[in-house]
Amino acid sequence: MIASILPTYSRAPLAFVKGEGSWLEAADGSRYLDLGAGIAVNALGHAAPQLVETLTEQAGKLWHVSNLYQIPEQQKLADLLVAHTFADTVFFTNSGTEACELAVKMVRKYWYENGAPERVEILTFAGAFHGRSSAAIAAAGSEKMVKGFGPLLEGFVHLPWDDLDAVKAAVTEKTAAILIEPIQGEGGIRPASDAFLKALREICDETGTLLVFDEVQCGVARTGRLFAHEWAGVTPDVMMVAKGIGGGFPLGAVLATENAASGMGAGTHGSTYGGNPLGCAIGAKVMEIVTADGFMEEVSRKASFLRQRLEGLVAAHPDIFTEVRGQGLMLGLKCKPAPVEVVQAAYAQKLLTVPAADNVLRLLPALTITEEDMAEAVRRLDAAASEIQHNPA
């Protein structure tokens, strides 16, 4: 008999009832140190006081009216995003998957309106993850994502990761856009090199191709800059955002230049819930916090501390870990055993981590995590690695 919750997840036997900062409390009262942050969602930690206050205040006034009307909270958040990024305009969604859907529509509509309807192909990369919708899985293209869900949405060309020659060879008169995560999350915490991102920008400028960045996981101060692409000194034409922007509240967005968004007039896209007063009030508060003086510098300082400790962990357990990957507080430990084995060993130490592809253990703590909690997390990872060594599967 099927479960009342559709069994699409392989869930850990854990249930949490309360959270504070980087800690979660299970139903039995035990406390877990959280290095997953809801898969990079709880950017300011669990039950962040400023977000609780903002949510409570807005919930007492107005939750939802639909986009039939002006929404001041939405305007405030859009203005903040435009002021702090390359973008001229923003569309709000509820998730990263929805942001992907609009990004695909936007770049194709751009070429249709500019007299080149044949330019529909979007170049994507091996290891990508852009969501679970039909367009998003077609964009990723991996067998794991698409098997059994055909026919797939056409128009995606899948290329090797970080391979500039492959990109140059793939750009044709049918190419609409290049879509890439500056740092792959699900794909194993794999940063694209600055040189590669700069080269993509140059190719797009030369051919008119639109450049789309998926910063759903690596954005919103996670790397020590507001968005990860800023480290490379390049800007996209379109960008997908979600996860951290809502601090735990379902919220996403597509940011775009005026040129890239020029085909999206009234009636070309919509959302019933996207950009509602409740979500946007919280998103605006998140933006105010992460762009405040010193916040991102503090993220970088914490990242240096954690990375140094993790490098020591790799040196201490070469049979378990081989390298540290990533940037800022989006880090990965490359594992010799399957990462799920390390995840389970960490559960025994009351530590939460997230597996990823390429045998990588993801560490995505709250950006507000303390130095003391980071040190404790590494101590628990050390204990988990020792347990695996002493009791191999």
Summary of the structure (lengths in Angstrom):
residues: 393
radius of gyration: 21.0
end to end distance: 31.6
largest distance: 65.2
contacts: 1376
relative contact order: 0.16
helix: 39%
strand: 19%
